[in-house]
Amino acid sequence: MKRTSPIAAIAASTRVSHGELIGFVGSTGRSTGAHLHFELVIAGRTVNPLAHPGIKHVQLTGADLERFRRQVGRALDEREREGAVEPGLADLRN
């Protein structure tokens, strides 16, 4: 993070542990502004966190998956009201 988080008090370049709260992001609408830069550094080298065996990949199932699908559906419905939806995105509803 470029500046210290007023919520979690984490300064730039501070090491954090898996699961540790490092801050919150808030915005309205579908803004693309604030984001978190995440790097995984092992033995001084940046590695791809998606390919690292120590990272647990969780697949949504059951009620969590259904809640996600409903949220995607609401977002796509709103987007349709504002303009056309790309064909591949509409498939995410099912």
Backbone as a ProteinNet text record, in pm:
[ID]
protein_1_A
[PRIMARY]
MKRTSPIAAIAASTRVSHGELIGFVGSTGRSTGAHLHFELVIAGRTVNPLAHPGIKHVQLTGADLERFRRQVGRALDEREREGAVEPGLADLRN
[TERTIARY]
84.6	0	89.5	51.8	136.4	139.6	36.2	34.9	-15.3	5.9	-36.8	-188.1	-240.2	-384.1	-428.3	-524.4	-569.7	-646.1	-698.4	-774.5	-681.9	-595	-511.7	-370.8	-333.4	-200.4	-88.5	-98.7	3.6	78.3	206.7	287.9	335.6	373	425.8	543.6	552.2	659.7	657.8	553	540.7	504.2	570.8	535.2	407.1	318.5	193.7	178.7	96.8	72.8	-57.9	-69.5	-191.6	-310.4	-415.2	-535.2	-534.9	-426	-416.8	-492.1	-573.7	-645.9	-546.8	-550.1	-456.8	-527.2	-658.4	-730.1	-862.9	-934.4	-1064.2	-1064.5	-1144.6	-1161.9	-1310	-1344.4	-1484.1	-1501.3	-1609.4	-1641.6	-1788.6	-1839.3	-1978.1	-1982.6	-2091.3	-2105.2	-2006.3	-1963.5	-1868.2	-1734.5	-1686.9	-1563.4	-1446.5	-1344.2	-1224.4	-1104.1	-1128.8	-1022.1	-937.7	-973.6	-890.8	-873.5	-752.7	-724.3	-605.5	-581.2	-470.3	-366.4	-242.3	-132.3	-83.5	-83.1	-44.1	71.6	178	291.7	325.6	371.1	421.4	570.8	650.8	796.2	851.2	922.3	982.8	1131.1	1212.2	1358.5	1403.7	1340.4	1380.7	1332.1	1253.5	1204.2	1052.7	999.4	854.8	806.7	703.2	647.9	499.5	446.9	306.3	225.1	142.3	67.1	-35.5	-85.7	-182.7	-119.4	10	78	152.3	155.4	231.6	156.3	222.8	154.1	107.9	161.2	121.4	-6.2	-58.6	-179.8	-299.8	-394.9	-514.5	-615.9	-658.8	-759.5	-894.6	-989.8	-1120.7	-1224.1	-1303.8	-1412.2	-1542.2	-1617.3	-1747.8	-1842.3	-1919.6	-2018.8	-2143.7	-2249.7	-2370.6	-2425	-2461.5	-2523.8	-2431.7	-2300.4	-2206.4	-2205.6	-2207.1	-2208.4	-2338.9	-2449.8	-2578.8	-2585.7	-2533.6	-2531	-2445.9	-2331.6	-2245	-2318	-2384.3	-2456.6	-2568.8	-2639.2	-2744.1	-2683.2	-2569.3	-2503.2	-2458.5	-2402.1	-2362	-2484.8	-2594.7	-2717.6	-2768.1	-2765.4	-2809.6	-2719.4	-2589.1	-2495.2	-2516.9	-2539.6	-2562.7	-2696.2	-2798.3	-2927	-2911	-2836.2	-2812.3	-2735.2	-2636.9	-2557.1	-2642	-2732.9	-2821.6	-2909	-2953.8	-3035.6	-2955.4	-2825.4	-2740	-2684.5	-2685.1	-2628.7	-2615.7	-2559.8	-2548.3	-2448.3	-2477.4	-2388.9	-2317.6	-2190	-2114.7	-2173	-2185.2	-2251	-2196.8	-2067.2	-2009.6	-2045.1	-2065.2	-2096.8	-2235.2	-2329.1	-2466.2	-2470	-2375.6	-2370.1	-2336.8	-2280	-2242.1	-2363.8	-2480.3	-2601.4	-2640.5	-2609.5	-2655.9	-2561
-116.3	0	123	220.8	338.7	422.5	416.4	494.9	407.5	452.5	377.2	369.9	249.5	232.5	286	377.5	430.5	325.9	223.7	120.4	17.8	-41	-151.1	-107.8	15.6	69.1	-16.2	-49.4	-126.4	-30.5	-19.6	69.4	-4.6	70.1	11.5	-79.4	-190.5	-291	-370.6	-358.2	-436	-579.6	-676.2	-816.8	-847.2	-921.3	-961.7	-1112.2	-1168.7	-1312.4	-1343.9	-1466.8	-1513.3	-1493.3	-1431.9	-1411.3	-1285.5	-1213.1	-1092.4	-977.7	-905	-790.1	-679	-633	-526.9	-399.4	-401.4	-279.3	-310.1	-204.7	-214.9	-129.4	-166.9	-87.5	-60	61.9	95.5	190.6	172.6	263.4	246	329.8	317.1	279.2	217.5	178.8	71.2	74.3	-25.4	42.7	120.6	193.9	97.7	141.5	59.7	127.4	214.2	292.1	214.6	221.2	163.6	14	-32.9	-175.3	-206.1	-332	-376.8	-443.4	-401.2	-466.8	-580.7	-702.1	-820.6	-888.7	-917.2	-992.4	-1101.8	-1213.3	-1320.9	-1329.8	-1304.6	-1306.4	-1418.7	-1510.7	-1624.1	-1625.6	-1626.8	-1625.9	-1510.9	-1395.4	-1277.1	-1271.1	-1370.1	-1372.2	-1364.3	-1283.3	-1273	-1396.9	-1462.4	-1582.1	-1561.2	-1636.7	-1629.8	-1695.7	-1620.3	-1679.1	-1782.9	-1770.5	-1867.7	-2003.6	-2005.4	-2131.1	-2186.8	-2112.9	-2157.1	-2267.2	-2378.7	-2491	-2460	-2358.8	-2325.2	-2243.5	-2200.5	-2120.5	-2213	-2201.6	-2285.2	-2222.3	-2298.5	-2252.1	-2306.1	-2218.2	-2258	-2237.4	-2339	-2332	-2305.5	-2206.5	-2179.1	-2295.7	-2332.2	-2438.2	-2400.3	-2473.1	-2459.2	-2317.8	-2274.8	-2143.5	-2029.4	-2044.3	-1938.8	-1921.3	-2033	-2025.5	-1964	-2002.9	-1946.6	-1797.1	-1753.3	-1611.2	-1534.2	-1592	-1529.8	-1517.3	-1624.6	-1621.5	-1517.2	-1504.5	-1402.1	-1262.6	-1240.7	-1110.6	-1079.7	-1179	-1160	-1126.8	-1198.3	-1172.3	-1030.6	-982.7	-845	-744.2	-769.5	-677.3	-676	-794.4	-799.9	-736.6	-756.2	-690.6	-539.1	-489.1	-344	-298	-375.8	-339.5	-341.6	-440.1	-446.1	-321.7	-274.4	-152.9	-32.9	-36	76.3	60.8	-58.9	-82.9	-231.4	-265.6	-405.4	-482.1	-611.3	-701.5	-791	-811.3	-900.7	-1040.6	-1114	-1244.4	-1343.5	-1353.7	-1449.2	-1420.8	-1294.5	-1258.1	-1304.1	-1304.4	-1345.3	-1490.6	-1573.8	-1714.6	-1732.2	-1633.4	-1643.7	-1651.4	-1617.5	-1622.6	-1765.2	-1860.5	-1998.2	-2083.5
0	0	0	-72.7	-85.5	40.8	119.8	243.5	357.2	475.5	592.6	598.3	624.3	637.7	772.5	776.2	904.9	986.3	921.3	991.7	1054.2	974.4	1022.1	1059.9	1032.4	1065	1006.8	879.3	809	716.6	734.7	651.5	527	424.7	302.3	334.1	264.2	275.1	404.8	483.9	606.9	572.1	634	613.3	688.4	624.3	686.9	674.3	761	760.5	689.9	642.9	578.6	672	621.4	700.2	785.9	790.2	872.1	805.2	882.9	831.2	800.6	675.7	638.2	595.5	585.1	549.8	485.5	450.8	386.8	261.7	165.1	44.5	30.6	3.8	-15.2	-130.5	-201.8	-310.5	-342.9	-429.7	-470.2	-616.7	-657.3	-797.6	-834.7	-959.2	-1008.5	-1039	-946.5	-970.3	-983	-1051.2	-1068.5	-1004.4	-909.3	-846.6	-748.3	-622.7	-516.7	-534.1	-509.8	-516.5	-427	-407.8	-325.1	-412.7	-400.4	-471.6	-384	-437.1	-361.1	-431.1	-355.7	-407.4	-308.8	-360.8	-277.3	-304.3	-201.1	-214.9	-129.1	-192.4	-121.8	-154.8	-51	-66	-155.2	-138.7	-213.1	-356.7	-399.6	-537.6	-539.1	-628.4	-644.7	-719	-664.1	-727.8	-755.3	-849.3	-884.8	-773.9	-700.7	-590.3	-636.1	-759.4	-808.6	-836	-863.3	-892.8	-771.7	-662.4	-545.1	-471.1	-439.8	-372.9	-230.8	-168.2	-31.6	-21.9	-135.8	-137.1	-154.8	-64.3	-70.1	-164.7	-262.7	-358	-312.8	-292.8	-243.8	-353.6	-378.7	-477	-403.3	-448.2	-387.2	-414.7	-312.1	-326.4	-247.5	-270.9	-191.7	-187	-65.8	-46	-87.9	-65.3	-105.3	-257	-329.8	-476.2	-525.7	-466.5	-506.3	-477.6	-363.3	-328.4	-430.3	-469.4	-568.5	-702.6	-743.9	-870.9	-870.1	-757.7	-748.2	-760.2	-694.4	-700.9	-843.2	-911.7	-1051.4	-1135.3	-1111.6	-1185.1	-1165.6	-1040.4	-1012.6	-1083.7	-1079.3	-1144.6	-1295.9	-1355	-1499.4	-1537.2	-1453.4	-1479.1	-1480.7	-1384.5	-1378.4	-1501.2	-1540.1	-1656.5	-1783.5	-1794.1	-1910.7	-1918.7	-1803.2	-1802.2	-1851.4	-1828.6	-1867.9	-2008.3	-2061.9	-2194.5	-2220.2	-2331.4	-2371.9	-2284.5	-2264.5	-2189.8	-2290.4	-2270.3	-2358.3	-2348.7	-2460.8	-2460.3	-2356.5	-2338.1	-2243.7	-2098.7	-2063.3	-1925.8	-1884.6	-1977.9	-1945.2	-1899.3	-1943.3	-1904.4	-1756.1	-1690.9	-1549.4	-1457.8	-1507.3	-1425.7	-1391.6	-1478.4	-1459.8	-1383.7
[MASK]
++++++++++++++++++++++++++++++++++++++++++++++++++++++++++++++++++++++++++++++++++++++++++++++

